[in-house]
């Protein structure tokens, strides 16, 4: 399925997911699998394929382990 954006004359941008589209004398028709129409636009300003949203799972980086197992603090000077 492809995501489409269609801007109508009233300035509204419609976001629709469809398998294919047809532009003919009836206007723009967006279809899903099986040939069912999901949207029909007799008049519109423009149509484009929307950028697909991809998500990447990011694992948080593990803190570096020095292996010493002790906490090191700076020594106070002047004692």
Biopython code that builds the backbone (N, CA, C, O; Angstrom):
import numpy as np
from Bio.PDB.StructureBuilder import StructureBuilder

atoms = [
    (1, "UNK", "N", (0.841, -1.167, 0.000)),
    (1, "UNK", "CA", (0.000, 0.000, 0.000)),
    (1, "UNK", "C", (0.895, 1.242, 0.000)),
    (1, "UNK", "O", (1.997, 1.242, 0.549)),
    (2, "UNK", "N", (0.394, 2.273, -0.620)),
    (2, "UNK", "CA", (1.107, 3.530, -0.736)),
    (2, "UNK", "C", (0.305, 4.614, -0.029)),
    (2, "UNK", "O", (-0.925, 4.608, -0.060)),
    (3, "UNK", "N", (1.001, 5.531, 0.601)),
    (3, "UNK", "CA", (0.323, 6.654, 1.249)),
    (3, "UNK", "C", (0.330, 7.835, 0.284)),
    (3, "UNK", "O", (1.371, 8.204, -0.259)),
    (4, "UNK", "N", (-0.847, 8.420, 0.080)),
    (4, "UNK", "CA", (-1.017, 9.553, -0.807)),
    (4, "UNK", "C", (-1.465, 10.763, -0.006)),
    (4, "UNK", "O", (-2.137, 10.637, 1.017)),
    (5, "UNK", "N", (-1.080, 11.943, -0.491)),
    (5, "UNK", "CA", (-1.586, 13.193, 0.041)),
    (5, "UNK", "C", (-2.273, 13.917, -1.104)),
    (5, "UNK", "O", (-1.709, 14.054, -2.190)),
    (6, "UNK", "N", (-3.495, 14.380, -0.860)),
    (6, "UNK", "CA", (-4.276, 15.085, -1.871)),
    (6, "UNK", "C", (-4.741, 16.402, -1.256)),
    (6, "UNK", "O", (-5.369, 16.412, -0.198)),
    (7, "UNK", "N", (-4.425, 17.522, -1.931)),
    (7, "UNK", "CA", (-4.866, 18.827, -1.442)),
    (7, "UNK", "C", (-6.078, 19.254, -2.255)),
    (7, "UNK", "O", (-6.015, 19.347, -3.481)),
    (8, "UNK", "N", (-7.176, 19.512, -1.565)),
    (8, "UNK", "CA", (-8.406, 19.940, -2.227)),
    (8, "UNK", "C", (-8.445, 21.468, -2.313)),
    (8, "UNK", "O", (-7.626, 22.156, -1.705)),
    (9, "UNK", "N", (-9.399, 21.978, -3.067)),
    (9, "UNK", "CA", (-9.499, 23.420, -3.312)),
    (9, "UNK", "C", (-9.724, 24.230, -2.034)),
    (9, "UNK", "O", (-9.386, 25.412, -1.988)),
    (10, "UNK", "N", (-10.289, 23.609, -1.001)),
    (10, "UNK", "CA", (-10.515, 24.326, 0.257)),
    (10, "UNK", "C", (-9.276, 24.367, 1.152)),
    (10, "UNK", "O", (-9.339, 24.862, 2.277)),
    (11, "UNK", "N", (-8.150, 23.848, 0.656)),
    (11, "UNK", "CA", (-6.881, 23.915, 1.386)),
    (11, "UNK", "C", (-6.615, 22.758, 2.320)),
    (11, "UNK", "O", (-5.587, 22.742, 2.996)),
    (12, "UNK", "N", (-7.509, 21.790, 2.377)),
    (12, "UNK", "CA", (-7.339, 20.633, 3.264)),
    (12, "UNK", "C", (-6.462, 19.598, 2.574)),
    (12, "UNK", "O", (-6.665, 19.294, 1.398)),
    (13, "UNK", "N", (-5.487, 19.055, 3.299)),
    (13, "UNK", "CA", (-4.647, 17.979, 2.775)),
    (13, "UNK", "C", (-5.152, 16.667, 3.354)),
    (13, "UNK", "O", (-5.129, 16.459, 4.567)),
    (14, "UNK", "N", (-5.608, 15.788, 2.475)),
    (14, "UNK", "CA", (-6.133, 14.487, 2.865)),
    (14, "UNK", "C", (-5.013, 13.463, 2.733)),
    (14, "UNK", "O", (-4.327, 13.417, 1.712)),
    (15, "UNK", "N", (-4.826, 12.635, 3.772)),
    (15, "UNK", "CA", (-3.821, 11.575, 3.748)),
    (15, "UNK", "C", (-4.556, 10.245, 3.664)),
    (15, "UNK", "O", (-5.342, 9.895, 4.544)),
    (16, "UNK", "N", (-4.281, 9.501, 2.575)),
    (16, "UNK", "CA", (-5.024, 8.276, 2.286)),
    (16, "UNK", "C", (-4.048, 7.173, 1.930)),
    (16, "UNK", "O", (-3.073, 7.405, 1.215)),
    (17, "UNK", "N", (-4.307, 5.968, 2.429)),
    (17, "UNK", "CA", (-3.507, 4.799, 2.089)),
    (17, "UNK", "C", (-4.279, 3.986, 1.060)),
    (17, "UNK", "O", (-5.424, 3.600, 1.298)),
    (18, "UNK", "N", (-3.646, 3.724, -0.092)),
    (18, "UNK", "CA", (-4.305, 3.015, -1.180)),
    (18, "UNK", "C", (-3.291, 2.181, -1.944)),
    (18, "UNK", "O", (-2.084, 2.394, -1.834)),
    (19, "UNK", "N", (-3.797, 1.220, -2.726)),
    (19, "UNK", "CA", (-2.923, 0.371, -3.533)),
    (19, "UNK", "C", (-2.544, 1.039, -4.843)),
    (19, "UNK", "O", (-1.407, 0.925, -5.302)),
    (20, "UNK", "N", (-3.505, 1.740, -5.447)),
    (20, "UNK", "CA", (-3.266, 2.384, -6.735)),
    (20, "UNK", "C", (-4.210, 3.563, -6.896)),
    (20, "UNK", "O", (-5.108, 3.775, -6.081)),
    (21, "UNK", "N", (-3.995, 4.320, -7.953)),
    (21, "UNK", "CA", (-4.856, 5.464, -8.242)),
    (21, "UNK", "C", (-5.102, 5.558, -9.743)),
    (21, "UNK", "O", (-4.321, 5.056, -10.551)),
    (22, "UNK", "N", (-6.207, 6.212, -10.095)),
    (22, "UNK", "CA", (-6.552, 6.434, -11.496)),
    (22, "UNK", "C", (-6.966, 7.888, -11.644)),
    (22, "UNK", "O", (-7.781, 8.390, -10.869)),
    (23, "UNK", "N", (-6.406, 8.561, -12.635)),
    (23, "UNK", "CA", (-6.786, 9.932, -12.949)),
    (23, "UNK", "C", (-7.428, 9.910, -14.330)),
    (23, "UNK", "O", (-6.760, 9.637, -15.327)),
    (24, "UNK", "N", (-8.734, 10.198, -14.385)),
    (24, "UNK", "CA", (-9.443, 10.184, -15.659)),
    (24, "UNK", "C", (-10.435, 11.341, -15.701)),
    (24, "UNK", "O", (-10.334, 12.269, -14.899)),
    (25, "UNK", "N", (-11.392, 11.296, -16.626)),
    (25, "UNK", "CA", (-12.348, 12.394, -16.773)),
    (25, "UNK", "C", (-13.258, 12.545, -15.551)),
    (25, "UNK", "O", (-13.882, 13.593, -15.383)),
    (26, "UNK", "N", (-13.345, 11.537, -14.708)),
    (26, "UNK", "CA", (-14.152, 11.612, -13.482)),
    (26, "UNK", "C", (-13.389, 12.253, -12.327)),
    (26, "UNK", "O", (-13.990, 12.597, -11.309)),
    (27, "UNK", "N", (-12.090, 12.416, -12.465)),
    (27, "UNK", "CA", (-11.253, 12.980, -11.411)),
    (27, "UNK", "C", (-10.237, 11.954, -10.935)),
    (27, "UNK", "O", (-9.827, 11.079, -11.698)),
    (28, "UNK", "N", (-9.839, 12.059, -9.698)),
    (28, "UNK", "CA", (-8.860, 11.160, -9.090)),
    (28, "UNK", "C", (-9.587, 10.149, -8.218)),
    (28, "UNK", "O", (-10.377, 10.516, -7.348)),
    (29, "UNK", "N", (-9.314, 8.873, -8.459)),
    (29, "UNK", "CA", (-9.896, 7.812, -7.643)),
    (29, "UNK", "C", (-8.763, 6.978, -7.065)),
    (29, "UNK", "O", (-7.866, 6.553, -7.793)),
    (30, "UNK", "N", (-8.802, 6.744, -5.755)),
    (30, "UNK", "CA", (-7.812, 5.915, -5.065)),
    (30, "UNK", "C", (-8.460, 4.588, -4.706)),
    (30, "UNK", "O", (-9.572, 4.549, -4.179)),
    (31, "UNK", "N", (-7.752, 3.496, -4.997)),
    (31, "UNK", "CA", (-8.283, 2.145, -4.797)),
    (31, "UNK", "C", (-7.423, 1.341, -3.831)),
    (31, "UNK", "O", (-6.215, 1.554, -3.731)),
    (32, "UNK", "N", (-8.061, 0.415, -3.121)),
    (32, "UNK", "CA", (-7.357, -0.581, -2.314)),
    (32, "UNK", "C", (-7.400, -1.899, -3.065)),
    (32, "UNK", "O", (-8.029, -1.993, -4.119)),
    (33, "UNK", "N", (-6.734, -2.922, -2.531)),
    (33, "UNK", "CA", (-6.760, -4.244, -3.140)),
    (33, "UNK", "C", (-8.202, -4.724, -3.264)),
    (33, "UNK", "O", (-9.020, -4.477, -2.377)),
    (34, "UNK", "N", (-8.508, -5.392, -4.337)),
    (34, "UNK", "CA", (-9.865, -5.861, -4.561)),
    (34, "UNK", "C", (-10.688, -4.892, -5.387)),
    (34, "UNK", "O", (-11.851, -5.170, -5.683)),
    (35, "UNK", "N", (-10.112, -3.760, -5.767)),
    (35, "UNK", "CA", (-10.796, -2.825, -6.635)),
    (35, "UNK", "C", (-11.798, -1.902, -5.973)),
    (35, "UNK", "O", (-12.577, -1.248, -6.666)),
    (36, "UNK", "N", (-11.802, -1.829, -4.649)),
    (36, "UNK", "CA", (-12.730, -0.937, -3.962)),
    (36, "UNK", "C", (-12.148, 0.475, -3.914)),
    (36, "UNK", "O", (-10.976, 0.667, -3.591)),
    (37, "UNK", "N", (-12.985, 1.456, -4.239)),
    (37, "UNK", "CA", (-12.568, 2.853, -4.180)),
    (37, "UNK", "C", (-12.613, 3.327, -2.723)),
    (37, "UNK", "O", (-13.610, 3.131, -2.029)),
    (38, "UNK", "N", (-11.534, 3.946, -2.277)),
    (38, "UNK", "CA", (-11.502, 4.475, -0.918)),
    (38, "UNK", "C", (-11.655, 5.990, -0.909)),
    (38, "UNK", "O", (-12.015, 6.568, 0.116)),
    (39, "UNK", "N", (-11.383, 6.643, -2.044)),
    (39, "UNK", "CA", (-11.550, 8.094, -2.133)),
    (39, "UNK", "C", (-11.726, 8.497, -3.583)),
    (39, "UNK", "O", (-11.089, 7.940, -4.477)),
    (40, "UNK", "N", (-12.601, 9.477, -3.811)),
    (40, "UNK", "CA", (-12.821, 10.020, -5.145)),
    (40, "UNK", "C", (-12.777, 11.541, -5.020)),
    (40, "UNK", "O", (-13.495, 12.126, -4.209)),
    (41, "UNK", "N", (-11.937, 12.169, -5.822)),
    (41, "UNK", "CA", (-11.807, 13.623, -5.837)),
    (41, "UNK", "C", (-12.129, 14.109, -7.248)),
    (41, "UNK", "O", (-11.344, 13.907, -8.175)),
    (42, "UNK", "N", (-13.283, 14.748, -7.404)),
    (42, "UNK", "CA", (-13.645, 15.291, -8.710)),
    (42, "UNK", "C", (-12.759, 16.487, -9.054)),
    (42, "UNK", "O", (-12.396, 16.684, -10.213)),
    (43, "UNK", "N", (-12.409, 17.292, -8.030)),
    (43, "UNK", "CA", (-11.514, 18.436, -8.202)),
    (43, "UNK", "C", (-10.498, 18.423, -7.074)),
    (43, "UNK", "O", (-10.840, 18.149, -5.924)),
    (44, "UNK", "N", (-9.258, 18.717, -7.403)),
    (44, "UNK", "CA", (-8.207, 18.806, -6.400)),
    (44, "UNK", "C", (-7.088, 19.665, -6.951)),
    (44, "UNK", "O", (-6.987, 19.857, -8.163)),
    (45, "UNK", "N", (-6.244, 20.187, -6.065)),
    (45, "UNK", "CA", (-5.140, 21.043, -6.495)),
    (45, "UNK", "C", (-3.912, 20.227, -6.872)),
    (45, "UNK", "O", (-3.313, 20.452, -7.924)),
    (46, "UNK", "N", (-3.534, 19.273, -6.011)),
    (46, "UNK", "CA", (-2.391, 18.410, -6.306)),
    (46, "UNK", "C", (-2.491, 17.109, -5.539)),
    (46, "UNK", "O", (-3.234, 16.986, -4.565)),
    (47, "UNK", "N", (-1.711, 16.131, -6.013)),
    (47, "UNK", "CA", (-1.641, 14.812, -5.375)),
    (47, "UNK", "C", (-0.186, 14.370, -5.407)),
    (47, "UNK", "O", (0.519, 14.605, -6.388)),
    (48, "UNK", "N", (0.257, 13.736, -4.343)),
    (48, "UNK", "CA", (1.629, 13.211, -4.300)),
    (48, "UNK", "C", (1.673, 11.992, -3.397)),
    (48, "UNK", "O", (0.813, 11.788, -2.541)),
    (49, "UNK", "N", (2.714, 11.182, -3.620)),
    (49, "UNK", "CA", (2.957, 10.069, -2.710)),
    (49, "UNK", "C", (3.619, 10.635, -1.467)),
    (49, "UNK", "O", (4.587, 11.390, -1.558)),
    (50, "UNK", "N", (3.103, 10.273, -0.323)),
    (50, "UNK", "CA", (3.652, 10.762, 0.941)),
    (50, "UNK", "C", (4.891, 9.963, 1.295)),
    (50, "UNK", "O", (5.012, 8.787, 0.952)),
    (51, "UNK", "N", (5.796, 10.613, 1.978)),
    (51, "UNK", "CA", (6.996, 9.928, 2.444)),
    (51, "UNK", "C", (6.596, 8.864, 3.449)),
    (51, "UNK", "O", (5.776, 9.105, 4.335)),
    (52, "UNK", "N", (7.175, 7.702, 3.304)),
    (52, "UNK", "CA", (6.857, 6.628, 4.243)),
    (52, "UNK", "C", (7.579, 6.884, 5.551)),
    (52, "UNK", "O", (8.720, 7.346, 5.578)),
    (53, "UNK", "N", (6.893, 6.574, 6.622)),
    (53, "UNK", "CA", (7.479, 6.742, 7.942)),
    (53, "UNK", "C", (8.164, 5.453, 8.341)),
    (53, "UNK", "O", (7.539, 4.395, 8.414)),
    (54, "UNK", "N", (9.444, 5.555, 8.595)),
    (54, "UNK", "CA", (10.177, 4.376, 9.037)),
    (54, "UNK", "C", (10.634, 4.606, 10.463)),
    (54, "UNK", "O", (11.006, 5.718, 10.840)),
    (55, "UNK", "N", (10.603, 3.566, 11.234)),
    (55, "UNK", "CA", (11.074, 3.678, 12.599)),
    (55, "UNK", "C", (12.209, 2.695, 12.811)),
    (55, "UNK", "O", (12.163, 1.547, 12.369)),
    (56, "UNK", "N", (13.201, 3.168, 13.482)),
    (56, "UNK", "CA", (14.370, 2.348, 13.774)),
    (56, "UNK", "C", (14.484, 2.238, 15.282)),
    (56, "UNK", "O", (14.531, 3.245, 15.988)),
    (57, "UNK", "N", (14.528, 1.017, 15.765)),
    (57, "UNK", "CA", (14.686, 0.803, 17.206)),
    (57, "UNK", "C", (16.144, 1.022, 17.571)),
    (57, "UNK", "O", (17.036, 0.394, 17.000)),
    (58, "UNK", "N", (16.381, 1.905, 18.513)),
    (58, "UNK", "CA", (17.742, 2.225, 18.940)),
    (58, "UNK", "C", (17.930, 1.703, 20.349)),
    (58, "UNK", "O", (17.163, 2.029, 21.254)),
    (59, "UNK", "N", (18.949, 0.894, 20.524)),
    (59, "UNK", "CA", (19.280, 0.383, 21.852)),
    (59, "UNK", "C", (20.116, 1.435, 22.580)),
    (59, "UNK", "O", (21.040, 1.994, 21.989)),
    (60, "UNK", "N", (19.818, 1.713, 23.830)),
    (60, "UNK", "CA", (20.653, 2.659, 24.566)),
    (60, "UNK", "C", (22.054, 2.086, 24.738)),
    (60, "UNK", "O", (22.236, 0.890, 24.965)),
    (61, "UNK", "N", (23.018, 2.959, 24.625)),
    (61, "UNK", "CA", (24.408, 2.524, 24.734)),
    (61, "UNK", "C", (24.731, 2.190, 26.187)),
    (61, "UNK", "O", (24.433, 2.965, 27.096)),
    (62, "UNK", "N", (25.341, 1.035, 26.391)),
    (62, "UNK", "CA", (25.718, 0.604, 27.738)),
    (62, "UNK", "C", (26.901, 1.441, 28.222)),
    (62, "UNK", "O", (27.797, 1.752, 27.437)),
    (63, "UNK", "N", (26.915, 1.808, 29.503)),
    (63, "UNK", "CA", (28.055, 2.587, 30.008)),
    (63, "UNK", "C", (29.336, 1.746, 29.967)),
    (63, "UNK", "O", (29.312, 0.527, 30.133)),
    (64, "UNK", "N", (30.421, 2.425, 29.747)),
    (64, "UNK", "CA", (31.717, 1.744, 29.686)),
    (64, "UNK", "C", (32.075, 1.214, 31.074)),
    (64, "UNK", "O", (31.932, 1.923, 32.070)),
    (65, "UNK", "N", (32.529, -0.006, 31.131)),
    (65, "UNK", "CA", (32.891, -0.633, 32.403)),
    (65, "UNK", "C", (34.409, -0.688, 32.483)),
    (65, "UNK", "O", (35.060, -1.274, 31.619)),
    (66, "UNK", "N", (34.972, -0.077, 33.522)),
    (66, "UNK", "CA", (36.432, -0.085, 33.680)),
    (66, "UNK", "C", (36.922, -1.416, 34.235)),
    (66, "UNK", "O", (38.106, -1.741, 34.143)),
    (67, "UNK", "N", (36.010, -2.175, 34.807)),
    (67, "UNK", "CA", (36.388, -3.470, 35.352)),
    (67, "UNK", "C", (36.974, -3.389, 36.749)),
    (67, "UNK", "O", (37.181, -4.425, 37.380)),
    (68, "UNK", "N", (37.249, -2.196, 37.251)),
    (68, "UNK", "CA", (37.874, -2.052, 38.564)),
    (68, "UNK", "C", (36.867, -2.270, 39.686)),
    (68, "UNK", "O", (37.237, -2.750, 40.758)),
    (69, "UNK", "N", (35.622, -1.931, 39.465)),
    (69, "UNK", "CA", (34.609, -2.124, 40.487)),
    (69, "UNK", "C", (34.693, -1.133, 41.631)),
    (69, "UNK", "O", (34.119, -1.388, 42.690)),
    (70, "UNK", "N", (35.382, -0.019, 41.466)),
    (70, "UNK", "CA", (35.476, 0.968, 42.523)),
    (70, "UNK", "C", (35.159, 2.350, 41.978)),
    (70, "UNK", "O", (35.323, 2.618, 40.788)),
    (71, "UNK", "N", (34.711, 3.203, 42.849)),
    (71, "UNK", "CA", (34.400, 4.567, 42.467)),
    (71, "UNK", "C", (35.608, 5.429, 42.767)),
    (71, "UNK", "O", (36.138, 5.403, 43.878)),
    (72, "UNK", "N", (36.039, 6.181, 41.790)),
    (72, "UNK", "CA", (37.200, 7.057, 41.971)),
    (72, "UNK", "C", (36.738, 8.489, 42.070)),
    (72, "UNK", "O", (36.026, 8.977, 41.192)),
    (73, "UNK", "N", (37.142, 9.183, 43.149)),
    (73, "UNK", "CA", (36.813, 10.593, 43.311)),
    (73, "UNK", "C", (38.093, 11.381, 43.400)),
    (73, "UNK", "O", (39.119, 10.861, 43.838)),
    (74, "UNK", "N", (38.042, 12.627, 42.989)),
    (74, "UNK", "CA", (39.272, 13.428, 43.078)),
    (74, "UNK", "C", (39.654, 13.684, 44.541)),
    (74, "UNK", "O", (38.795, 13.827, 45.411)),
    (75, "UNK", "N", (40.919, 13.736, 44.773)),
    (75, "UNK", "CA", (41.439, 13.968, 46.115)),
    (75, "UNK", "C", (41.390, 15.449, 46.424)),
    (75, "UNK", "O", (41.806, 16.280, 45.617)),
    (76, "UNK", "N", (40.873, 15.775, 47.611)),
    (76, "UNK", "CA", (40.804, 17.169, 48.006)),
    (76, "UNK", "C", (42.216, 17.672, 48.311)),
    (76, "UNK", "O", (42.958, 17.003, 49.030)),
    (77, "UNK", "N", (42.598, 18.821, 47.788)),
    (77, "UNK", "CA", (43.946, 19.356, 47.992)),
    (77, "UNK", "C", (44.041, 20.155, 49.280)),
    (77, "UNK", "O", (43.028, 20.628, 49.794)),
    (78, "UNK", "N", (45.224, 20.304, 49.793)),
    (78, "UNK", "CA", (45.494, 21.136, 50.946)),
    (78, "UNK", "C", (45.256, 20.475, 52.284)),
    (78, "UNK", "O", (45.105, 21.179, 53.282)),
    (79, "UNK", "N", (45.216, 19.185, 52.354)),
    (79, "UNK", "CA", (45.020, 18.544, 53.647)),
    (79, "UNK", "C", (46.328, 18.195, 54.275)),
    (79, "UNK", "O", (46.358, 17.644, 55.375)),
]
sb = StructureBuilder()
sb.init_structure("model")
sb.init_model(0)
sb.init_chain("A")
sb.init_seg("    ")
for serial, (resi, resn, name, xyz) in enumerate(atoms, 1):
    if name == "N":
        sb.init_residue(resn, " ", resi, " ")
    sb.init_atom(name, np.array(xyz, "f"), 0.0, 1.0, " ", f" {name:<3s}", serial, name[0])
structure = sb.get_structure()
